[in-house]
Amino acid sequence: MSDSPRGMRLSLVEKVGYGLGDTASNFVWALMMNFIMYFYTDIFGITAAAAGTMLLFARSTDGFFDFFVGAVADRTQTRWGRFRPWLLWLCLPLAVVFVLAFTTPGLGGGQKLVWAWVTYNLLMLTYSAINIPYGALSGVMTDDPLERTSLNAYRMGLAQVGGIIANTGFLPLVALLGAGSQQRGAQLTVLIFSVAAVALFLVCFATTRERIQPPAAQKTRLLDDVRTLLANPHWLMMFLVGIVNITLAVVRGSAGIYYLKNYLGWDDVRLLGGFPAIPLYFLLGGLAMIGGAMLTRFAVAAIGKKWAFIASMVAVALTAIPFYRLLPDQAGLVFTFHLLGMIAAGINATLYWTLVADTADFAEWKFGTRTTGIIFSATTCAQKAGMGIGAAIAGFLLDHYGYKPNAELSESARQGILLMMSLIPAAGLLVLAGVFSGYGLTEPVCRTIRDDLAVRRQTAN
């Protein structure tokens, strides 16, 4: 394998090893996206409004910590590199707080809420501390555009393996392991996910390698790094997209479990020869997203990263709209539009991190400094802010429309869930796609940046 600045090709083992890190991360991410609101309302035992307020605060205020992690990671110097050692150091702490966050203590109402606030915030902080260096790692493994797209395709594909396991296994495992107690079942289920995550992070650490180093003369202050970040218009666009895209995804994802259980009535429904309907929904959706991730390279080759990203947003929006009118007995159409949307979502997620890596190249080309960790940490901050905003909106909408846990769905609550599954996210995505048409890092621009950087690195060596 060449270590030259040009043609940094990655082996299959390294791509798979890197992707397994996101399999581990997605055990946490998938539950945060699709089940955390349900866990807090129907298992843990707090109101949707209280859960939404907590999630908004937690995800919207730890951005400073995220930024700090990125800055420290950029300045980390070990024999393993700047970003890889964080996987080794923090995989076990993440596993511990993951279990604690899904533990329901025998406490009173106020004390229970304090437990939820403390453990959830610890989970988000620890997740950031390991996931930000993990994400930044992809920006320093290769500078080849197709290799970078391929690497992120493996990442997104294997992330969905984690998502499939978490999404399809959570409810059945809660029922199986809980033996009548959902609270006990949730704790044991997350314990299993946590042990698996530790093992996968260690594999990712052992199989990956950092190749791109910052310029030899680079010594910057944190304030300078912030100024460089804010002067990067392409990163600012990705920051905006990160907030809005995740906000809309969380609104829809939070509504999904209520839509499946309460509107469609699939709690005890079995399809395709006896497979439980809700796990099947998540299983096939995860497989479709893997397919989308694998198709990304072809989409980029055909129309470029920018327009493939825009097309994926439009496709997700158009496949969400029909959910407003679909009826409980139209399972075939529910699965059809769900799978088409997840294919588009796989392309979207893969390209997002590829585009973020391009903004790090632009910063080095334009300003002469490479701050990959800060760029990825600030981008993660945007996504977590979107998660907080989306969870808060979901909680407030559920409360506004009168959702009551473990009770028959009212007409008002049904209407709210349908809007959250369809028209609200669709409208937001269509507007976002229009805004992103102004993004400036097109294929010719990226090619010029890559060629110039290659010359600079060769001259420096």
C-alpha positions as CSV (number, residue, x, y, z in Angstrom):
1,M,0.0,0.0,0.0
2,S,1.4,3.4,-1.0
3,D,2.0,6.0,1.6
4,S,2.5,8.7,-1.0
5,P,0.1,11.7,-0.9
6,R,-1.4,10.6,-4.2
7,G,-3.1,7.3,-4.7
8,M,-3.7,6.5,-1.0
9,R,-5.5,3.2,-1.6
10,L,-7.0,1.3,1.3
11,S,-7.2,-2.5,1.7
12,L,-10.5,-4.3,2.2
13,V,-9.5,-5.2,5.7
14,E,-8.9,-1.5,6.6
15,K,-12.2,-0.4,5.1
16,V,-14.1,-3.1,6.9
17,G,-12.2,-2.5,10.1
18,Y,-13.0,1.2,10.0
19,G,-16.7,0.5,9.2
20,L,-17.0,-1.8,12.2
21,G,-16.3,1.3,14.4
22,D,-19.5,2.7,13.2
23,T,-21.3,-0.6,13.8
24,A,-20.3,-0.1,17.4
25,S,-21.3,3.6,17.4
26,N,-24.7,2.8,15.8
27,F,-25.7,0.6,18.7
28,V,-25.9,3.9,20.6
29,W,-27.0,6.1,17.7
30,A,-29.9,3.9,16.5
31,L,-31.4,3.8,20.0
32,M,-31.1,7.5,20.3
33,M,-32.7,8.1,16.9
34,N,-35.6,5.6,17.1
35,F,-36.2,4.4,20.7
36,I,-35.1,7.0,23.3
37,M,-38.4,8.9,23.4
38,Y,-40.3,5.6,23.6
39,F,-37.9,4.3,26.3
40,Y,-38.4,7.4,28.4
41,T,-42.2,7.6,28.0
42,D,-43.3,3.9,28.0
43,I,-40.5,2.1,30.0
44,F,-38.7,4.6,32.1
45,G,-41.8,6.5,33.0
46,I,-41.6,10.3,32.3
47,T,-43.8,12.5,30.1
48,A,-43.0,13.2,26.5
49,A,-42.6,16.9,27.3
50,A,-40.1,16.2,30.1
51,A,-38.2,13.9,27.9
52,G,-38.1,16.3,25.0
53,T,-36.9,19.2,27.3
54,M,-34.1,17.0,28.7
55,L,-33.0,15.8,25.2
56,L,-32.9,19.3,23.9
57,F,-30.8,20.6,26.7
58,A,-28.4,17.6,26.7
59,R,-27.8,17.6,22.9
60,S,-27.7,21.4,22.4
61,T,-25.4,22.4,25.3
62,D,-22.6,19.8,25.0
63,G,-21.4,21.4,21.8
64,F,-18.6,23.2,23.7
65,F,-17.4,19.8,24.9
66,D,-17.5,18.4,21.4
67,F,-15.4,21.3,20.1
68,F,-12.9,20.7,23.0
69,V,-12.6,17.0,22.1
70,G,-11.9,18.0,18.5
71,A,-9.2,20.5,19.5
72,V,-7.5,18.1,21.9
73,A,-7.6,15.3,19.3
74,D,-5.9,17.5,16.7
75,R,-3.2,18.1,19.2
76,T,-2.8,14.5,20.4
77,Q,0.5,12.9,19.6
78,T,1.0,9.2,20.1
79,R,2.7,6.3,18.3
80,W,-0.8,5.3,17.1
81,G,-1.6,8.7,15.7
82,R,-3.9,11.5,16.7
83,F,-7.4,9.9,16.4
84,R,-7.0,6.1,16.7
85,P,-6.0,6.0,20.4
86,W,-9.3,7.5,21.5
87,L,-11.0,4.3,20.4
88,L,-8.8,2.4,22.7
89,W,-9.1,4.7,25.7
90,L,-12.9,5.3,25.7
91,C,-14.6,2.2,24.4
92,L,-15.1,0.8,28.0
93,P,-16.3,4.1,29.6
94,L,-18.9,4.4,26.8
95,A,-20.1,0.9,27.4
96,V,-20.6,1.6,31.1
97,V,-22.6,4.8,30.7
98,F,-24.7,3.3,27.9
99,V,-25.9,0.7,30.3
100,L,-26.6,3.3,33.1
101,A,-28.6,5.5,30.7
102,F,-31.0,2.6,30.0
103,T,-31.2,1.6,33.6
104,T,-34.5,2.5,35.5
105,P,-33.6,3.1,39.2
106,G,-36.1,2.5,42.0
107,L,-36.4,6.2,42.8
108,G,-39.2,8.7,43.2
109,G,-40.4,11.0,40.4
110,G,-38.0,13.9,40.9
111,Q,-35.0,11.7,41.7
112,K,-35.7,9.5,38.7
113,L,-35.7,12.6,36.4
114,V,-32.4,13.6,37.9
115,W,-31.0,10.1,37.1
116,A,-32.2,10.4,33.5
117,W,-30.6,13.9,33.1
118,V,-27.3,12.8,34.6
119,T,-26.9,9.5,32.8
120,Y,-28.1,10.7,29.4
121,N,-25.7,13.7,29.5
122,L,-22.8,11.4,30.5
123,L,-23.8,9.1,27.6
124,M,-23.7,12.0,25.1
125,L,-20.4,13.4,26.4
126,T,-18.7,10.0,26.2
127,Y,-20.2,9.2,22.8
128,S,-18.8,12.5,21.5
129,A,-15.4,11.8,23.0
130,I,-15.0,8.6,21.1
131,N,-17.1,9.3,18.0
132,I,-15.5,12.6,17.0
133,P,-12.0,11.2,16.7
134,Y,-13.5,8.2,15.0
135,G,-15.1,10.4,12.4
136,A,-12.0,12.5,11.9
137,L,-10.0,9.4,11.3
138,S,-11.6,9.0,7.9
139,G,-10.2,12.4,6.9
140,V,-6.6,11.3,7.5
141,M,-6.7,7.7,6.1
142,T,-6.7,8.8,2.4
143,D,-7.0,11.8,0.2
144,D,-8.2,9.9,-2.9
145,P,-11.8,11.1,-3.6
146,L,-13.1,7.7,-4.7
147,E,-11.3,5.9,-1.9
148,R,-12.7,8.3,0.6
149,T,-16.2,7.8,-0.8
150,S,-15.7,4.0,-0.8
151,L,-14.4,4.2,2.8
152,N,-17.5,6.1,3.9
153,A,-19.7,3.7,2.0
154,Y,-18.2,0.9,4.1
155,R,-18.7,3.0,7.1
156,M,-22.4,3.7,6.4
157,G,-23.0,0.1,5.3
158,L,-21.5,-1.4,8.5
159,A,-23.1,1.3,10.6
160,Q,-26.5,0.0,9.3
161,V,-25.5,-3.5,10.5
162,G,-25.3,-2.0,14.0
163,G,-28.6,-0.2,13.3
164,I,-30.3,-3.3,12.1
165,I,-29.2,-5.2,15.2
166,A,-30.2,-2.4,17.6
167,N,-33.5,-1.6,15.8
168,T,-34.7,-5.1,15.2
169,G,-33.4,-6.6,18.4
170,F,-34.3,-4.0,21.0
171,L,-38.0,-4.7,21.5
172,P,-37.8,-8.5,21.2
173,L,-34.8,-8.7,23.5
174,V,-36.5,-6.4,26.0
175,A,-39.4,-8.8,26.1
176,L,-37.3,-11.9,26.2
177,L,-34.7,-10.8,28.8
178,G,-37.1,-8.8,30.9
179,A,-39.4,-11.8,31.6
180,G,-42.3,-9.4,32.3
181,S,-40.2,-6.4,33.3
182,Q,-39.5,-4.0,30.4
183,Q,-37.2,-2.0,32.7
184,R,-35.0,-5.0,33.4
185,G,-35.2,-6.1,29.8
186,A,-34.0,-2.7,28.5
187,Q,-31.0,-2.8,30.9
188,L,-29.9,-6.3,29.9
189,T,-30.4,-5.6,26.2
190,V,-28.2,-2.6,26.3
191,L,-25.6,-4.5,28.3
192,I,-25.3,-7.0,25.4
193,F,-25.0,-4.1,22.9
194,S,-22.3,-2.5,25.0
195,V,-20.1,-5.6,25.2
196,A,-20.3,-6.0,21.4
197,A,-19.4,-2.3,20.9
198,V,-16.2,-2.6,23.0
199,A,-15.0,-5.5,20.9
200,L,-15.8,-3.7,17.6
201,F,-14.0,-0.5,18.6
202,L,-10.9,-2.5,19.4
203,V,-11.0,-4.2,16.0
204,C,-11.3,-0.7,14.4
205,F,-8.3,0.5,16.4
206,A,-6.2,-2.5,15.4
207,T,-6.9,-2.4,11.6
208,T,-6.8,1.3,10.7
209,R,-3.9,3.6,10.0
210,E,-3.4,7.4,9.8
211,R,-1.6,8.7,6.7
212,I,-2.3,12.4,6.3
213,Q,-0.4,14.5,8.7
214,P,-0.8,18.3,9.3
215,P,1.7,20.6,7.7
216,A,5.1,20.2,9.5
217,A,5.2,23.9,10.5
218,Q,1.6,24.0,11.7
219,K,1.3,25.4,15.2
220,T,-1.9,27.2,15.8
221,R,-3.8,28.5,18.8
222,L,-7.4,27.3,19.4
223,L,-8.7,30.8,18.6
224,D,-7.0,30.7,15.3
225,D,-8.6,27.3,14.5
226,V,-12.0,28.8,15.3
227,R,-11.4,31.7,13.0
228,T,-10.3,29.4,10.2
229,L,-13.4,27.2,10.8
230,L,-15.8,30.2,10.6
231,A,-14.0,31.5,7.5
232,N,-14.7,28.2,5.7
233,P,-18.0,28.8,3.8
234,H,-18.2,25.2,2.7
235,W,-18.0,23.9,6.2
236,L,-20.7,26.4,7.3
237,M,-23.0,25.0,4.7
238,M,-22.4,21.4,6.0
239,F,-22.9,22.7,9.5
240,L,-26.4,24.0,8.5
241,V,-27.2,20.8,6.7
242,G,-26.1,18.7,9.7
243,I,-28.5,20.6,12.0
244,V,-31.5,20.6,9.8
245,N,-31.1,17.1,8.3
246,I,-30.8,15.4,11.7
247,T,-33.6,17.5,13.2
248,L,-36.0,16.2,10.6
249,A,-34.7,12.7,10.8
250,V,-35.1,12.6,14.6
251,V,-38.7,14.0,14.4
252,R,-39.5,11.2,11.9
253,G,-37.6,8.6,13.7
254,S,-39.1,9.4,17.1
255,A,-42.6,9.2,15.6
256,G,-41.8,5.9,13.8
257,I,-42.2,3.5,16.8
258,Y,-45.5,5.1,17.7
259,Y,-46.6,5.0,14.1
260,L,-45.8,1.2,13.9
261,K,-47.2,0.3,17.3
262,N,-50.1,2.7,17.8
263,Y,-51.3,3.7,14.3
264,L,-50.6,0.6,12.2
265,G,-51.2,-1.7,15.2
266,W,-48.2,-3.9,14.3
267,D,-47.3,-4.8,17.9
268,D,-48.4,-8.4,17.5
269,V,-48.6,-8.6,13.7
270,R,-46.4,-11.1,11.8
271,L,-45.6,-11.0,8.1
272,L,-43.7,-13.1,5.6
273,G,-44.3,-16.5,7.2
274,G,-44.4,-15.4,10.8
275,F,-41.7,-12.7,11.1
276,P,-42.7,-9.9,13.6
277,A,-43.7,-6.9,11.6
278,I,-41.9,-4.1,13.5
279,P,-38.5,-5.8,13.6
280,L,-39.0,-6.7,9.9
281,Y,-39.6,-3.0,9.2
282,F,-36.3,-2.0,10.7
283,L,-34.4,-5.0,9.3
284,L,-35.4,-4.4,5.7
285,G,-34.9,-0.6,6.1
286,G,-31.4,-1.2,7.4
287,L,-30.6,-3.5,4.5
288,A,-32.0,-0.9,2.1
289,M,-29.8,1.7,3.7
290,I,-26.7,-0.5,3.3
291,G,-27.7,-0.9,-0.4
292,G,-27.9,2.9,-0.7
293,A,-24.5,3.2,0.8
294,M,-23.0,0.7,-1.6
295,L,-24.6,2.6,-4.5
296,T,-23.1,5.9,-3.5
297,R,-19.9,5.4,-5.5
298,F,-21.9,4.9,-8.7
299,A,-24.1,8.0,-8.0
300,V,-21.0,10.1,-7.5
301,A,-19.4,8.8,-10.7
302,A,-22.6,9.7,-12.6
303,I,-23.5,13.2,-11.3
304,G,-20.9,14.2,-8.7
305,K,-21.1,14.4,-4.9
306,K,-23.0,17.7,-4.7
307,W,-25.9,16.7,-7.0
308,A,-26.0,13.1,-5.7
309,F,-26.4,14.6,-2.2
310,I,-29.2,16.9,-3.4
311,A,-31.0,14.1,-5.2
312,S,-30.9,11.9,-2.1
313,M,-32.6,14.6,0.0
314,V,-35.3,15.0,-2.6
315,A,-35.8,11.3,-2.8
316,V,-36.1,10.9,1.0
317,A,-38.7,13.7,1.0
318,L,-40.8,12.3,-1.8
319,T,-40.9,8.8,-0.2
320,A,-42.0,10.3,3.1
321,I,-45.1,12.2,1.8
322,P,-47.2,9.1,1.1
323,F,-47.1,8.1,4.8
324,Y,-49.7,10.8,5.5
325,R,-52.3,8.9,3.6
326,L,-51.3,5.2,4.0
327,L,-53.8,3.0,5.8
328,P,-53.0,0.3,8.4
329,D,-54.0,-2.4,5.9
330,Q,-51.6,-1.2,3.2
331,A,-48.5,-3.0,4.5
332,G,-47.1,-3.5,1.0
333,L,-47.1,0.2,0.3
334,V,-45.7,1.0,3.7
335,F,-42.7,-1.2,3.1
336,T,-42.3,0.0,-0.5
337,F,-42.0,3.7,0.3
338,H,-39.9,2.9,3.5
339,L,-37.4,0.9,1.5
340,L,-37.1,3.4,-1.3
341,G,-36.6,6.2,1.3
342,M,-33.9,4.2,3.2
343,I,-31.9,3.6,-0.1
344,A,-31.8,7.3,-0.6
345,A,-31.0,7.9,3.1
346,G,-28.0,5.5,2.7
347,I,-26.6,7.6,-0.1
348,N,-27.3,10.8,1.8
349,A,-25.5,9.6,5.0
350,T,-22.5,8.3,3.1
351,L,-22.0,11.5,1.2
352,Y,-22.5,13.8,4.2
353,W,-19.2,12.7,5.8
354,T,-17.4,12.6,2.5
355,L,-18.4,16.2,1.9
356,V,-17.2,17.2,5.4
357,A,-13.8,15.6,4.7
358,D,-13.6,17.7,1.6
359,T,-14.1,20.9,3.7
360,A,-11.0,19.9,5.7
361,D,-9.0,19.7,2.5
362,F,-10.3,23.1,1.5
363,A,-9.2,24.6,4.9
364,E,-5.7,23.2,4.4
365,W,-5.5,24.5,0.8
366,K,-6.9,27.9,1.6
367,F,-5.4,28.7,5.1
368,G,-2.4,26.4,5.3
369,T,-3.6,24.5,8.4
370,R,-5.3,21.2,8.7
371,T,-7.7,20.9,11.7
372,T,-9.5,17.7,10.8
373,G,-10.5,17.0,14.4
374,I,-12.1,20.5,15.0
375,I,-14.0,20.3,11.7
376,F,-15.4,16.9,12.5
377,S,-16.1,17.8,16.1
378,A,-17.9,21.0,15.1
379,T,-19.9,19.0,12.5
380,T,-20.8,16.4,15.2
381,C,-21.9,19.3,17.4
382,A,-24.3,20.4,14.6
383,Q,-25.7,16.9,14.4
384,K,-26.1,16.6,18.1
385,A,-27.8,20.0,18.2
386,G,-30.1,18.6,15.5
387,M,-30.8,15.6,17.6
388,G,-31.7,17.7,20.5
389,I,-33.9,20.1,18.5
390,G,-35.6,17.1,16.8
391,A,-36.2,15.2,20.0
392,A,-37.6,18.3,21.6
393,I,-39.9,19.0,18.7
394,A,-41.0,15.4,18.7
395,G,-41.7,15.4,22.4
396,F,-43.6,18.7,22.3
397,L,-45.6,17.6,19.3
398,L,-46.6,14.3,20.9
399,D,-47.6,16.2,24.1
400,H,-49.4,18.9,22.0
401,Y,-51.4,16.3,20.1
402,G,-52.3,14.5,23.3
403,Y,-50.3,11.3,23.2
404,K,-50.8,9.2,26.3
405,P,-48.4,6.3,27.0
406,N,-49.9,2.8,27.0
407,A,-53.3,4.1,26.1
408,E,-55.6,4.0,23.1
409,L,-54.5,6.5,20.4
410,S,-56.8,9.5,20.2
411,E,-57.6,11.1,16.8
412,S,-55.6,14.1,17.6
413,A,-52.5,12.1,18.6
414,R,-53.0,10.0,15.4
415,Q,-52.9,13.2,13.3
416,G,-49.8,14.4,15.0
417,I,-47.9,11.1,14.5
418,L,-48.9,11.1,10.8
419,L,-47.6,14.7,10.3
420,M,-44.3,13.8,12.0
421,M,-43.9,10.8,9.8
422,S,-44.6,12.6,6.5
423,L,-45.3,16.2,5.7
424,I,-43.2,17.9,8.3
425,P,-39.8,16.2,7.4
426,A,-40.6,16.2,3.7
427,A,-41.2,19.9,3.5
428,G,-38.0,20.6,5.5
429,L,-35.9,18.4,3.2
430,L,-37.2,19.9,0.0
431,V,-36.2,23.4,1.3
432,L,-32.8,22.1,2.5
433,A,-32.1,20.6,-1.0
434,G,-32.8,24.0,-2.6
435,V,-30.4,25.8,-0.2
436,F,-27.7,23.2,-0.7
437,S,-27.7,23.9,-4.5
438,G,-25.5,26.9,-3.6
439,Y,-22.7,24.6,-2.2
440,G,-19.4,25.5,-3.8
441,L,-17.1,22.4,-3.6
442,T,-17.9,20.9,-7.0
443,E,-15.9,18.1,-8.5
444,P,-13.5,20.4,-10.5
445,V,-12.8,22.5,-7.5
446,C,-12.0,19.5,-5.3
447,R,-9.7,18.1,-8.0
448,T,-7.8,21.4,-8.1
449,I,-7.5,21.4,-4.3
450,R,-6.3,17.8,-4.2
451,D,-3.7,18.3,-6.9
452,D,-2.3,21.5,-5.2
453,L,-2.1,19.8,-1.8
454,A,-0.3,16.9,-3.3
455,V,2.4,19.2,-4.7
456,R,2.7,21.0,-1.4
457,R,3.1,17.8,0.6
458,Q,5.7,16.4,-1.8
459,T,7.7,19.7,-1.6
460,A,7.5,19.7,2.2
461,N,8.9,16.1,2.3
